[in-house]
Structures are given as C-alpha cells and as structure tokens.
C-alpha cells in the first residue's frame, strides 16, 4: 500500500523501481489498477524492460492474457532466468504458480508442476492448493478436493486473490456435493467475488459468474446460465479447455431441463472433443452421459452396452438409463464402483440428471433405484437464486427478502417431522435428540398433530388423548407447558410466525405448514396419485414406487398413549389405504409386463393388509411369470398348514386354492386340490 502511494506521488526512476518490485503483490492483493498505473508510468520513462516490470507484466498475462501472449512472456522470462533468481525469487514463484494454474485449465498439466520450496509463503501455498483442486476436479475426485478445502482457514477471509480462489472453489464443490451454505459462507462469497472482479475482470470474473450458475444447473435447480455463450467464447479465446468443456456440459444439462434436446446434443458432442483434448476422462464421461440423456430425451433408443467392467461410474449410470429406456430391469449390484448401500455424493448431479430429465426413461429408472440412492437424491438442498436473475425485468426487489450475501432464498420449512418407520424430528437439518421429545409429553402431542388431517386438533381432544383428562380448565396448565416445550423443539418463532399455532377462538392447535413439513403428507399425496392415475399404469407405478419408499414400515405405533384411539384409527386407515394402493400397483405392473416389480408391490400389500385375494393373486401370477414355481408351492404349503374354516373362510380358501392351482397348472403340473396335502 505504501509503495502504491509512493508511485502516485513520484515519477522518478528510483521511486518507480521500488514500486515495481511490489507489482505482483499488487495483483495478488486485488490492486490491479495500481499495477496497471505503474506499468504505464514506467513505460513513459523507459522502465518497462526492467526485471520487476517484466515479472509483473507476466503475472498480468497469466491472469488475463491469451495463450500466445503468456507463452511469449514465459519465453522472455526464461531468457532472464539467472537475473530473476538473484533478486526476484518470491515474485517469480507466484508467477510460476499462476502459470501452473493456466496449464491445468488448458489441459497441459493435471497437477502443479512447481516443486514445494521452504521459502513458500501463504500465497504460494494457496495458489498451489488452487491448482491441486483444479486437477482433482478435472479427474473427478471431487470428494478429495472438498476435503482439502474444508478446513482451510484462509478461505474464510477472502481478502486477496489466492484466498478468494479457495473460497470460490469451496463454494462450487459444496454445491456439487449437495451441501447447503451457511449464512457466514454466503457472506464470505461477497468478498471473494469483489476480489476476483478487481483482479481479472475480463477472464476470471466472467468464469466465476458462469460457473456459479453451472453448479445450480447441474443440481437441477436452474435451467439457464446468464452469459453462458460469452463465458464459453472467452474460455476458447484464452485456451482454457477444461473451463470450456465444463461450461458446455452444464449448458447441455440446462438445455435438457428446458427441453432443448438438439442444443444439448450439439454442446455435449463438442464437450467430449474438448475433454479428450484436455485429457480429462471425467469430463469426457460426463459429456457422454449428457449426450446419451439428450438422445433418449429425443426419443432414440441407443443399444445397451453389455460389458460394463471397465466403465467409469458415470458411464455405468448411462448404461442404467439405456436399460431403463428399453424396459429392462436395472440391477445396481452388477455395477463396479457403485453400491446399492450408498451413493457417492460427488455424483449426485449425474443421478439427478438420469433420474429426472429423460422423460419416461427417468421415470422407469426411478422405480429401480435403491432406497439409499433415492434418499440421497431427495436430500439435495435448493441453492440460492441470484436477485438479478430472479427479479430481472419484474421489479420485485421490494417484495422479496435478501440474505447477507445479496441473494434471494425461498422460505424453507425449518422443521421436518417423520412418523413413518419411527419418530424423528430435525430442525434446520439437525436432528432433535429423542430425550427432548419426552419432556412434558411434547413428542406425544407432535405425533397426534402430525397424524391428524390438516394437522389440526382441538385442545380438549389433545388433553383426553394424552392425559385422559376431560376437565379442560384443570388441564390447561399441563397443555400450556406441553405446547411451550413443543414450540421450543420446533425452532421457536421464525420471521414472525409460530411453528405451532394456538387458536383461542375455536380452541384448536395446528402445525404451521409453512414452517413444519410432515412425511405423512408426502405419503398421502403419493397414495392419492396412485388412485387418480388408474388407467395410466406407467404414472401409477411412479406414484406407487414413491409411496413404497416413503412408507418404511408405517407410522410409529406406541409413541402416544392414545386414550381415545384417535391416533390408532388414523394409523390403521393409512395402513389400509397403503395396502390398497400396493394391490393396484401390483396389478398395473403385471399389465406392464414387469413381474418382479409386481411381486414387490404385492408383498408390501400382504405385509401391511394381510393375505387378501387380490394381493395373493398378483404375487402368484408374478412369481409364475418369473418361473419361480417352487416358491408358489411353498406358499401353498404354508397356506394349507394354516388351516381352513367353514363359512366365509371356506369360500376364501377355495379362491386361494384356485389361484395356486392355476399358477402351477400354467407350468404343466397336474396336482389337484384334492391331491394337495399340507406338509408335515
């Protein structure tokens, strides 16, 4: 800073030489204007050929010069290598590391080439870290890059170019890993953007704007990138092949979301060429996956690739998508590098692409996804939307709330309540300890409200259901303490709204659906979708598969004393509805020629609704279509051992015997009901 002041006050050679020796420092600290002023002043008195000026000019070219410009500058510095080593070591070190970054982006190097030195300072370390992260990203090692930046303290205070690059690298990776940003991190991004804008307005700033939007595109939260064409053209002009390929892939994904499949096809094809030229197998695989998705979205049916041993995980996802488009069964267990137990978070964007943006093929693929993959897909947070893009031309700036970073974030439900498969509560993504739910019957009241239609309950009903107390006046104090505790658990007031609304006029309690989400609502919506889509088997199966994943064993039982039985009645009604939906789905799957899927739905119906005739018939038919006749025999044996009764039971027994016999006769078995004896 003092040298910059000196340069502005003095124009003699000594002052300019002193200031010029700090030229690279000006650039890295975000003072490009002072650096350009020194260069111009030095040129006017013949100082532009001195070594400090040469080094400074090369640093500027590494940041914002074309390929031919920085290549000529490197040649000039090579001629003066001995003189540079004598007195300009740190500055030339920074320039070499900036050159490494350009080499990685151009595809000429996959890792930093400069060896570590004992004289390296913080700027050298951060520039080396930036080059390393870029190399890891180009190789698809996003998790490793994320781990390198996670505990880097300098990214939390982006006051200069190296720390700003670390901050922006982490932000991009965080989004691709499906992580939500904290308020502090969003505030830090503001400072990082300002530094990048000052240091490299013609190159890095343009890349930054496009890449931030690209992260949202890849995660399926946006369909267009403002300034995409400019950024792609600038990357081509400056020879940054990896940036150009990455932007083309992101743009193609956005085109798929906007149903511009032909445009996506062209961009993905070009991205493959650039990724191969830059020796990035990961980007090439990503582009091939997008190209495949575009072809399927256009109605093509690419051939299924049977040999999948040597394929990358992205290529394997492409094979799964192609199989789904052909109506074939997709088995994750046969994939190398992908497991049904968990899904790699660094590939969440690719899973979202194949599972949501390829029309009927995506719908068919979602039916075969393991539960762990579906949960990973649903856990992706919504990235913030930039105010400029949200409000462009609509003048909505006064009508929306902005966060500290100047970004709009749609109001999110703070609390999430899950009754299916067990009671769990989370607030802002953090699980609430079960011990807190046991205080003053707060968990019991929450279960009653979550299960009730509309999540509304009369206060006297809550008193009677939890405490068995019909005296409303005497029980008010207990209910008041319970409500207060539950409000605290659900996060308290948020933007002037209560998560739990107490209405004194009609004496009711109600969960505020703007702040509290309940999984029962999602399940009921999917079950309604099953019955509404009867006649359209494909969409019926989509809703049924979602309902089956959500159900998870049904609503938790025993968490509420349930003196009045209201909770139990709602739980049993939900169970019956679920069982009926599974029977409908099993029949629809048979009509679609998908016996394995039908067997899954039928078993779920039998498990929750008992052995009904329709569910048993669907299961037996599905097993027969798959040739699993021994399993049908075992089912008949088990049913025969269970005993038969007279009256209606005898009539039902006759129906079940007919179902089993017809299935076995379809294979040619001639065993009749009279010959059938239960195994001893």
Order of alpha helices (4+ residues) and beta strands (2+ residues): alpha-alpha-alpha-alpha-alpha-alpha-alpha-alpha-alpha-alpha-alpha-alpha-alpha-alpha-alpha-alpha-alpha-alpha-alpha-alpha-alpha-beta-alpha-beta-beta-beta-beta-alpha-alpha-beta-alpha-alpha-beta-beta-beta-alpha-alpha-alpha-alpha-alpha-alpha-alpha
